[in-house]
Amino acid sequence: MIVGPQSTFANHPFRSILYATDLDAGGLRGAQYATSLAERFHSQLTLLHVVEPDREPESAEPYLRALLERLLPPDLNAYCKARVHVEYGSAGDTISRVARSECVSLIVAGVRENTRMPGHSTRSTLSQVIREAQCPVLCVRHHVV
């Protein structure tokens, strides 16, 4: 867990959780962490996928939303409220904007296995999210088989 320079104190640190994913094959592990925390603390959970400009046509949005929904356990709604969002734009800017607009208290993000220090590169999306987040960022390493 990384607490960036813009983080503020929260009385209820798991009130609202944002899981940002690029929908690669390793995204399931981060989703498992995010959903288990949301279930345990009866949190609002948002799954977010950001489509970079000119990467996917807008007609792909229903397919992308379906992929996000498949990351959710079938009984999740018994414990918390969950929703999925597909947004278009720069990943770092969009994740930060959604986190602020939804007043999230925790951001969960996947980290690829070849990343040694999450967010260490000043140009990475994760680094930007950590710098701009007003809450802690939980970095979950993708499962290595």
Backbone as a ProteinNet text record, in pm:
[ID]
protein_1_A
[PRIMARY]
MIVGPQSTFANHPFRSILYATDLDAGGLRGAQYATSLAERFHSQLTLLHVVEPDREPESAEPYLRALLERLLPPDLNAYCKARVHVEYGSAGDTISRVARSECVSLIVAGVRENTRMPGHSTRSTLSQVIREAQCPVLCVRHHVV
[TERTIARY]
85.6	0	90.4	57.5	137.5	49.3	98.7	27.9	104	42.3	106.8	101.3	163.2	173.2	40.4	-60.1	-190	-290.2	-251.5	-343.8	-383.9	-509	-561.3	-609.9	-625.5	-672.6	-819.4	-856.1	-995.5	-1040	-1157.8	-1213.8	-1257.2	-1301.5	-1347.1	-1266.6	-1148	-1055.7	-1104.2	-1207.8	-1255.8	-1400.8	-1444.7	-1583	-1614.6	-1521.9	-1540.8	-1409.8	-1415.9	-1295.6	-1305.4	-1196.9	-1187.1	-1082.9	-1124.1	-1029.1	-1010.6	-890.3	-857.7	-781.9	-830	-769.4	-756.6	-653.3	-638	-695.1	-760.6	-828.1	-735.3	-608.7	-521.9	-548.7	-485.2	-513	-480.4	-387.8	-350.4	-441.3	-542.1	-629.8	-719.6	-735	-823	-774.2	-646.3	-593.1	-624	-605.7	-640.1	-788.8	-869.7	-1014.8	-1053.4	-984.1	-1011.6	-982.3	-872.3	-841.3	-947	-979.3	-1075.2	-1213.1	-1259.4	-1392.7	-1395.2	-1288.7	-1288.6	-1288.2	-1214.6	-1217.7	-1356.8	-1415.5	-1548.8	-1652.2	-1644.4	-1736.4	-1717.7	-1593	-1562.2	-1609	-1593.5	-1625.8	-1754.1	-1829.6	-1957	-1938.3	-1841.8	-1800.7	-1874.8	-1866.8	-1904.1	-1782.9	-1800.6	-1690.5	-1714.9	-1613.5	-1619.6	-1506.2	-1538.6	-1438.3	-1428	-1307.5	-1284.8	-1184.5	-1221.2	-1127.9	-1122.4	-1001	-983.3	-930.5	-999.4	-958.5	-880.3	-755	-670.8	-725.7	-707.6	-758.6	-709.3	-799.7	-772.2	-732.4	-760	-726.3	-842.9	-960.4	-1078.7	-1191.3	-1272.5	-1388.9	-1493	-1574.2	-1677.4	-1775.9	-1785.9	-1875.7	-1828.6	-1705.1	-1652.2	-1692.2	-1754.5	-1786.8	-1872	-1978.9	-2055.1	-1969.4	-1880.2	-1790.4	-1697.1	-1640.8	-1549.9	-1623.5	-1746.2	-1826.5	-1853.6	-1880.2	-1903.9	-1778.8	-1661.8	-1537.1	-1519.1	-1551.1	-1542.2	-1639.4	-1761.5	-1862.4	-1823	-1748.5	-1703.5	-1601.1	-1539.6	-1444	-1513.3	-1644.3	-1719.5	-1775.9	-1764.3	-1825.6	-1978.2	-2046.9	-2191.2	-2270.5	-2220.3	-2294.4	-2249.6	-2172.8	-2115.9	-2222.7	-2333	-2436.9	-2502.7	-2483.6	-2536.5	-2456.4	-2332.2	-2243.7	-2210.9	-2215.4	-2178	-2240.5	-2225.3	-2273.3	-2154.8	-2174.5	-2066.6	-2119.6	-2030.4	-2065.1	-1940.1	-1962.5	-1851.4	-1858.1	-1739.5	-1728.2	-1624.4	-1657.6	-1560.3	-1550.6	-1429.4	-1406.4	-1304.4	-1304.1	-1213.2	-1121.9	-991.6	-896.4	-763.2	-682.2	-553.2	-578	-514.4	-540.3	-513.3	-396.6	-362.4	-457.9	-487.3	-579.5	-719.4	-765	-901.4	-917.6	-821.4	-828.7	-830.8	-745.2	-740.6	-872.3	-927	-1052.7	-1168.6	-1179.2	-1286.8	-1270.7	-1148.7	-1124.2	-1169.5	-1138.9	-1181.6	-1332.8	-1391.4	-1535.6	-1618.9	-1568.6	-1642.3	-1595.4	-1504.2	-1452.4	-1407.6	-1329.2	-1286.1	-1187.4	-1188.3	-1098.1	-983.8	-988.3	-879.7	-884.1	-767.4	-753.5	-674.7	-725.1	-654.1	-609.4	-481.9	-427.3	-335.7	-337.9	-250.7	-111.6	-13	126.7	180.6	241	296.7	417.2	444.3	551.3	688.8	707.2	839.7	859.8	763.4	776.5	842.9	955.6	1026.2	976.3	958	906.6	782	662.2	541.6	547.7	524.2	520.5	655.8	764.6	897.9	929.5	882.2	903.5	810.9	866.4	785.4	688	705.5	615.6	508.4	506.7	409.5	272.1	170.5	33.3	21.3	77.5	68.5	135	248.7	316.8	229.3	165.5	77.2	-40.7	-100.4	-213.9	-170.4	-55.4	-5.3	18.9	79.2	107.1	-20.6	-125.1	-246.3	-356.1	-345.3	-451.4	-463.7	-586.8	-613.9	-641.3	-605.4	-623.9	-508.4	-491.8	-386.9	-414	-306.5	-315	-258.4	-340.6	-297.7	-253.4	-125.4	-69.6	-68.4	-133.3	-142.7	-64.3	32.8	115	32.6	41.5	-29	21.8	-66	-30.9	68.5	177.1	278.1	261.2	240.7	218.7	349.1
-116	0	122.6	218	339.3	458.8	543.8	666.4	780.8	839.9	946	1080	1180.4	1312.7	1386.9	1351.8	1419.7	1347.7	1233.2	1154.4	1231	1211.2	1271.5	1161.5	1194.6	1099.8	1066.8	939.9	897.9	820.6	855.5	783.2	642.2	626.7	497.2	464.2	404.2	388.8	298.2	217.3	128.4	157.5	279.1	318.7	305	346	342.1	299.9	194.8	136.5	145.8	188.5	194.2	93.1	-1.4	-94.5	-55.1	-12.1	28.4	-85.7	-127.6	-241.5	-216.2	-272.9	-265.9	-391.2	-475.9	-597.3	-701	-699.9	-806.5	-932.8	-1041.2	-1170.4	-1170.2	-1086.5	-1083.8	-999.1	-937.6	-847.1	-914.1	-1044.3	-1114.3	-1104	-1110.8	-1108	-975	-863.5	-733.2	-722.1	-777.2	-776.6	-857.5	-967.3	-1048.5	-971.3	-898.1	-815.9	-708.1	-638.2	-528.1	-577.9	-687.7	-736.5	-793.4	-858.9	-912.8	-800.1	-692.4	-577.3	-512.2	-498.6	-438.5	-523	-654.1	-742.4	-730	-734.5	-731.5	-602.9	-490	-360.5	-299	-377.4	-330.4	-196.9	-194.5	-73.1	-55.3	65.1	91.4	52.5	-31.2	-76.8	-33.1	27.6	67.4	-0.4	-72.5	-129.5	-38	3.9	101.4	49.7	63.3	38	165.1	212.5	334.1	295.9	342.4	318.5	440.3	417.9	526.6	573.9	701.4	753.1	670.4	643.1	569.9	424	367.8	227.2	134.6	167.6	85	174.2	124.9	203.9	205.2	308.6	316.6	202	139.7	24.8	-95.1	-93.6	-202.7	-189.2	-79.1	-55.8	-166.3	-215.6	-324.6	-448	-479.4	-593.1	-568.5	-448.7	-414.7	-416	-365.2	-367.8	-512.9	-599.5	-740.7	-805.2	-769.5	-821.8	-776	-650.3	-600.2	-674.5	-693.7	-761.7	-905.6	-969	-1106.1	-1114.7	-1002.3	-1000.4	-999.1	-975.1	-965.9	-1101.9	-1138.8	-1264	-1254.2	-1365.4	-1359.9	-1312.8	-1337.4	-1300.1	-1166.7	-1089.2	-965.1	-866.9	-856.6	-759	-786.9	-904.5	-933.2	-860.7	-821.3	-761	-615.1	-572.8	-435.9	-394.7	-268.3	-217.8	-209.1	-260.2	-257.4	-204	-136.5	-89.3	-90.3	-90.2	-90.4	35.5	85.9	205.4	179.9	223	229.3	376.2	430.7	572.6	583.1	696.9	721.1	837.6	821.7	928.5	873.3	960.9	921.5	843.1	728.2	641.7	712.4	772.8	838.5	950.4	1036	1147.7	1098.1	997.9	948.9	877.7	794.7	725.8	828.5	927.7	1031.4	1109.7	1142.1	1218.1	1137	1010.2	925.2	907	888.1	871.5	995	1113.5	1237.2	1254.4	1231.1	1255.4	1158.9	1039.2	942	937.6	1027.3	1035.5	899.1	828.7	695.5	705.7	603.1	601.2	502	425.4	334.1	306.3	312	272.2	142.2	42.9	-83.8	-89.3	-120.6	-126.9	-247.9	-309.5	-423	-376.7	-456.4	-427.9	-549.9	-527.5	-638.6	-698.6	-826.2	-894.5	-837.8	-764.9	-708.9	-571.2	-524.7	-396.6	-419.2	-354	-374	-280.1	-155	-56.9	5	-23.8	31.5	183.3	233.3	377.8	444.9	367.5	427.1	514.1	473.8	553.9	675.2	792	913.9	930.2	853.1	863.9	755.9	666.6	558.2	606.3	535.4	565.5	550	442.4	417.7	529	576	685.7	811.1	841.5	958	942.2	823.5	799.4	815.4	761.1	771.8	918	994.6	1136.3	1218	1185.1	1266.6	1214.9	1091	1030.7	1098.4	1118.2	1174.9	1064.2	941.4	824.6	727.8	626.1	526.8	447.1	391.7	307.4	170.7	67.2	-69.4	-131.7	-166.2	-224.9	-376.6	-446.8	-592.2	-652.1	-731.3	-796.1	-902.8	-906	-1008.3	-1145.1	-1239.6	-1377.6	-1434.4	-1490.3	-1552.2	-1701	-1766	-1912.3	-1983.8
0	0	0	-84.7	-97.7	-65	22.1	57.5	-8.3	-109.5	-185.9	-115.9	-174.9	-111.7	-99.2	-178.8	-172.5	-83.1	-26.3	56.3	181.5	217.2	338.9	432.3	557.6	657.8	632.7	649.2	631.7	754.8	806.5	920.5	880.9	758	707	580.9	598.1	486.2	373.3	395.2	290	252.5	271.9	243	94.1	10.9	-133.9	-198.9	-280	-339.8	-491.8	-553.1	-699.1	-743.7	-828.7	-887.9	-1033.2	-1066.9	-1203.4	-1270.1	-1386.2	-1454.5	-1603.7	-1662.5	-1807.4	-1874	-1795.5	-1842.8	-1903.6	-1863.8	-1912.3	-1830.9	-1866.6	-1802.8	-1654.4	-1609.3	-1468.4	-1382.1	-1440.6	-1366.6	-1264.4	-1273.4	-1181	-1036.4	-1014.8	-877.1	-808.1	-878.1	-821.6	-794.9	-884.3	-865.3	-741.9	-718.8	-600.2	-472.2	-468.9	-352	-333.1	-440.7	-431.6	-387.1	-446	-409.3	-268.1	-225.6	-88.6	14.9	-11.5	79.5	79.6	-39.2	-49	25.1	12.6	84.7	235.1	277.9	421.9	488.3	419.2	479.1	424.2	346.3	288.7	216.7	129.4	59.5	-72.4	-124.2	-263.4	-346.6	-447.9	-531.7	-674.9	-734.2	-874.6	-948.6	-1055.2	-1144.4	-1264.6	-1296.2	-1401.9	-1503.7	-1629.5	-1738.9	-1821.9	-1848.4	-1927.1	-2064	-2166.7	-2304.2	-2350	-2384.7	-2434.9	-2569.3	-2602.6	-2729.8	-2849.1	-2940.3	-3064.5	-3042.8	-2925.3	-2900.9	-2935.8	-2890.7	-2912	-2962.4	-3053.6	-3094.8	-2982.7	-2978.9	-2875	-2884.5	-2999.9	-3014.9	-2931.5	-2884.4	-2802.2	-2655.9	-2617.7	-2476.3	-2413.9	-2477.8	-2414	-2386.4	-2477.8	-2458.4	-2340.1	-2330.3	-2220.7	-2086.8	-2084.4	-1961.3	-1918	-2014.7	-1983.8	-1924.1	-1976.9	-1920.2	-1775.5	-1747.3	-1610.1	-1519.4	-1565.6	-1483.8	-1452.9	-1543.7	-1519.8	-1407.3	-1369.6	-1259	-1122.6	-1121.7	-997.1	-957.2	-828.9	-784.8	-794.7	-822	-841.7	-719.1	-600	-478.4	-418.3	-490.4	-436.8	-390.3	-463.4	-427.6	-293.1	-237.3	-104.1	4.1	-29.4	70	44	-79.8	-111.9	-245	-277.1	-406	-500.1	-621	-719.5	-851.8	-923.5	-1057.2	-1142.9	-1273.1	-1367.5	-1452.4	-1487.1	-1571.2	-1679.1	-1800	-1907.9	-1944.7	-1935.2	-1964.7	-2077.2	-2144.6	-2255.5	-2221.9	-2248.5	-2223.3	-2177.8	-2121.3	-2066.1	-1937.3	-1922	-1807.1	-1673.9	-1660	-1533.3	-1498.3	-1595.1	-1571.5	-1537.9	-1610.4	-1591.1	-1457.9	-1420.5	-1291.1	-1178.3	-1185.5	-1082	-1076.2	-1192.6	-1197.9	-1139.1	-1176.6	-1124.4	-973.6	-927.7	-783.4	-706.3	-758.5	-691.3	-697.2	-813.6	-828.8	-745.3	-721.3	-641.8	-496.7	-461.4	-322.7	-271.5	-351.6	-309.8	-194.3	-110.6	3.3	-16	-126.8	-160.5	-310	-373	-512.7	-514.9	-586.8	-604.5	-749.8	-770.7	-906.4	-919.4	-1034.7	-1061.1	-1099.5	-1064.7	-1098.8	-1171.6	-1285	-1362.6	-1290.8	-1318.3	-1246.3	-1274.3	-1385.2	-1413.6	-1350.6	-1271.3	-1203.6	-1068.2	-1044.6	-917.6	-808.8	-841.6	-745.6	-806.5	-752.6	-810.8	-819.6	-937.6	-954.3	-954.8	-962.9	-955.4	-1077.5	-1193.2	-1313.8	-1308.4	-1322.2	-1310.7	-1425.8	-1532.7	-1647.5	-1650.5	-1555.4	-1558.2	-1511.4	-1557.5	-1514.8	-1364.1	-1310.5	-1166.4	-1086.7	-1132.1	-1064	-1061	-1172.5	-1178	-1081.9	-1079.2	-989.4	-844.2	-808.1	-670.2	-633	-724.3	-696.3	-678.8	-755	-754	-661.1	-615.8	-534.5	-398.7	-357.9	-226.2	-124.3	-161.3	-74.9	-101.1	-18.2	-42.8	-170.4	-226.7	-344.9	-307.9	-322.5	-295.6	-427.4	-436	-557.7	-540.5	-631.7	-624	-739.8	-705.1	-808.2	-878.6	-1012.6	-1089.4	-1050.9	-1054.6	-1018.5	-1119.7	-1068.1	-1153.1	-1144.3	-1259.3	-1261.9	-1283
[MASK]
+++++++++++++++++++++++++++++++++++++++++++++++++++++++++++++++++++++++++++++++++++++++++++++++++++++++++++++++++++++++++++++++++++++++++++++++++

